[in-house]
Amino acid sequence: MLRAGERASSRTMLRVFAVTALLAVLAVCCAVIALGLGEMRVSAADVVRALVADAGPALETVIVQWRLPRVLLGLVFGLALGLSGAIFQSLTRNPLGSPDVIGFDAGAYSGAVLSIIAVSSTALVIPSALGGGIATALAVYLLAYRRGVHGFRLIVVGIAVTALLGSANTYLLLKANLWTAQMAAVWAAGSLNGLDWGDARNGIAVIAVLLVPLFWLGRRLRMLEMGDDAAAALGVAVEPVRLALVVVGVSLTAVVTALAGPIPFVALVAPQLARRLTRAPGVQLVPSAAMGALLLVSCDAVALNVPPQALPVGLMTIVLGGAYLVWLLVAQSRKEMR
Amino acid sequence: MTTPLPTAAAAADDLSKPPDRRRRRLLGLAAAAAALAVLVLLSLALGSKPLPIGEVAEALWRDNGDPRIIVVGQRLPRTVLAVLVGIALAVAGALMQGLTRNPLADPGLLGVSAGAALGVVLAVWLMPAAGPLLQVWAAFAGAVVTACAVFLIGSLGGRGRSPVTLVLAGVALGAVLQGLASTVVLLNANVFLTMRSWQAGSVADLGWRAVLTVAPFLAAGLLLAAFAARGLNAVALGEDLANALGANQWLTRIAVVAAVTLLCGSATAAIGVVWFLGMMVPHVARWITGPDQRWILAYSCLLGPSLMIAADVLGRVVVIPDEIPAGVVTAVIGAPVLIWMVRRRNASGL
């Protein structure tokens, strides 16, 4: 009995490992292809040569100076969003409990719009987006709190608050001049446009710092999934660990939102897709991160190169992610029907 | 709220109803009509230049200079439009709540308005020269596809399912459609300019042209709604019992989808997406009348425009001489109502 269970568990682990490795390899391949796409097409071999060895100054400038920061940020932001989604979905024990569904994005956007209109520049966007997002997430959590936070209640409160903020934003943009309004609209859609090495260095540094505590928190998150009492019995300090996880999760999304605008549904979809591929019983951090990186980098390459004019990647993820969410709910309902 | 078994009321409606209940419903209807009349007067009188009621009445009958220009030229068309949109959204919401048996159904929340909006955006983009009538038809096309999708999702799943699943599916569907619309809008500065004011749900400055464009479709939608009301009462009994009663459920469903498409599509084509009005009004109506769909629809026809006009007037007087669009005001009122509804112990109630 025990040995059978052990074998099944080690098979699951093997599968998780293989899927994660495959996703990571795919993400890197997508990144290399994305580096080669654009006004000037570059073959994959030349891209690799430009990255690891000397390939002439022209290729060096295009690949390393111009395209690499965007693609790197695509990978790292995707990773951060996947992790953040996995943390929240695991904490709320609900596939829909991801930060974009519970109103974080709408709050960050409101903060950004307010600052863009108030000082009519993008200088204060990052701090005000962070403030708006965190305040909204907190408000949604408190409004949904009634003897514990029931998953669906959290989500519907998130929808209501999102709608409220959305209307307020529409009104604010109506009052702004056209140029300001369009600037805010582009930021709102979530885009990696115009991010350079400076942004990339900052973003990657902050996300790397946020990853460190996750090595320690990750195991405890798995224990929390078994229920607060069981986790406490296993020696987890439940409330401090939960608070730390929330802080890390919010910060991961916040960094992405501040630099690129709200990129919806990656945090929602990546952990779920990863869970289906790995066939693991719960949401897992590392596969979700790999999935998020793959999703974002490939969506950004498509949004940049396929339409006649570069689109914000957020529009791509909202259409794909929303469609996936509809399918997920329909599939769930049909399963219940049988 | 007065019958212990909500589903029983519809079948036994005319036979066992105590006469005082009918009188109470009629009295309530009269009170609602009076409230609507008062609000219409307020809407004609209030604004960046408030006018006394006497002058308003005078302006309606004969030319008395400035008041006539303000009242008949500007406030009357926007008031009529607010009435039409209020009726359309409230009745559409009541129909959707009746058919899906879901208390949270709302044209905005379930993505039907987003579908209509996508239709309008596509029409503005592809045929910028075409008139508002084409935009209305495009809105119908978007609304009918979304309404069918939403009702299909709603018909999946077993009994006792959380009403929230449908809302989530609708919100996701709405997000997809809105994302597609944003794509078009961001790719074209012209469309962006046209859509910016329209997205906010404002009834101001649209004039008689918007009223005349959507009025015939609204009338058709209301007729269909009246036709579907009795069938909806049977739907409320559940599928098996409704079949046993010999109700033609497919006819009801088709009529409801067509009515929702006409009502919601024309309202959205006129003023953009308005959230929560279609969710709140039928609840108030149900709270007053009980579960009979015919009475709920009748009350919605009076309460919907009242709420819409109240939102418009409020938006006008809060930030004089500026204005807040009515759609923004309804969202600000509606979001707390939705939160309150899900915070209650039992979120179903249908």
HADDOCK unambig.tbl for C-alpha pairs under 7 A between the chains (distance, minus, plus):
assign (segid A and resid 153 and name CA) (segid B and resid 342 and name CA) 6.06 0.50 0.50
assign (segid A and resid 157 and name CA) (segid B and resid 339 and name CA) 5.40 0.50 0.50
assign (segid A and resid 160 and name CA) (segid B and resid 335 and name CA) 4.81 0.50 0.50
assign (segid A and resid 160 and name CA) (segid B and resid 338 and name CA) 6.44 0.50 0.50
assign (segid A and resid 160 and name CA) (segid B and resid 339 and name CA) 6.61 0.50 0.50
assign (segid A and resid 161 and name CA) (segid B and resid 335 and name CA) 6.39 0.50 0.50
assign (segid A and resid 163 and name CA) (segid B and resid 331 and name CA) 6.79 0.50 0.50
assign (segid A and resid 164 and name CA) (segid B and resid 331 and name CA) 5.46 0.50 0.50
assign (segid A and resid 164 and name CA) (segid B and resid 332 and name CA) 5.62 0.50 0.50
assign (segid A and resid 164 and name CA) (segid B and resid 335 and name CA) 5.99 0.50 0.50
assign (segid A and resid 167 and name CA) (segid B and resid 200 and name CA) 6.98 0.50 0.50
assign (segid A and resid 167 and name CA) (segid B and resid 328 and name CA) 5.07 0.50 0.50
assign (segid A and resid 167 and name CA) (segid B and resid 331 and name CA) 6.57 0.50 0.50
assign (segid A and resid 168 and name CA) (segid B and resid 328 and name CA) 6.46 0.50 0.50
assign (segid A and resid 170 and name CA) (segid B and resid 200 and name CA) 5.98 0.50 0.50
assign (segid A and resid 171 and name CA) (segid B and resid 200 and name CA) 6.59 0.50 0.50
assign (segid A and resid 174 and name CA) (segid B and resid 196 and name CA) 6.71 0.50 0.50
assign (segid A and resid 174 and name CA) (segid B and resid 197 and name CA) 6.40 0.50 0.50
assign (segid A and resid 315 and name CA) (segid B and resid 179 and name CA) 5.36 0.50 0.50
assign (segid A and resid 315 and name CA) (segid B and resid 183 and name CA) 6.46 0.50 0.50
assign (segid A and resid 318 and name CA) (segid B and resid 175 and name CA) 6.76 0.50 0.50
assign (segid A and resid 318 and name CA) (segid B and resid 176 and name CA) 6.00 0.50 0.50
assign (segid A and resid 318 and name CA) (segid B and resid 179 and name CA) 6.06 0.50 0.50
assign (segid A and resid 319 and name CA) (segid B and resid 176 and name CA) 4.48 0.50 0.50
assign (segid A and resid 319 and name CA) (segid B and resid 179 and name CA) 5.89 0.50 0.50
assign (segid A and resid 319 and name CA) (segid B and resid 180 and name CA) 6.86 0.50 0.50
assign (segid A and resid 322 and name CA) (segid B and resid 172 and name CA) 4.94 0.50 0.50
assign (segid A and resid 322 and name CA) (segid B and resid 173 and name CA) 6.36 0.50 0.50
assign (segid A and resid 322 and name CA) (segid B and resid 175 and name CA) 6.26 0.50 0.50
assign (segid A and resid 322 and name CA) (segid B and resid 176 and name CA) 5.27 0.50 0.50
assign (segid A and resid 323 and name CA) (segid B and resid 173 and name CA) 6.87 0.50 0.50
assign (segid A and resid 323 and name CA) (segid B and resid 176 and name CA) 6.52 0.50 0.50
assign (segid A and resid 325 and name CA) (segid B and resid 172 and name CA) 6.33 0.50 0.50
assign (segid A and resid 326 and name CA) (segid B and resid 169 and name CA) 5.09 0.50 0.50
assign (segid A and resid 326 and name CA) (segid B and resid 172 and name CA) 5.99 0.50 0.50
assign (segid A and resid 326 and name CA) (segid B and resid 173 and name CA) 6.48 0.50 0.50
assign (segid A and resid 329 and name CA) (segid B and resid 165 and name CA) 6.87 0.50 0.50
assign (segid A and resid 329 and name CA) (segid B and resid 169 and name CA) 6.32 0.50 0.50
assign (segid A and resid 330 and name CA) (segid B and resid 153 and name CA) 6.35 0.50 0.50
assign (segid A and resid 333 and name CA) (segid B and resid 156 and name CA) 5.88 0.50 0.50
assign (segid A and resid 333 and name CA) (segid B and resid 157 and name CA) 4.34 0.50 0.50
assign (segid A and resid 334 and name CA) (segid B and resid 156 and name CA) 6.16 0.50 0.50
assign (segid A and resid 334 and name CA) (segid B and resid 157 and name CA) 5.58 0.50 0.50
assign (segid A and resid 336 and name CA) (segid B and resid 157 and name CA) 5.75 0.50 0.50
assign (segid A and resid 336 and name CA) (segid B and resid 158 and name CA) 6.14 0.50 0.50
assign (segid A and resid 337 and name CA) (segid B and resid 157 and name CA) 4.71 0.50 0.50
assign (segid A and resid 337 and name CA) (segid B and resid 158 and name CA) 4.76 0.50 0.50
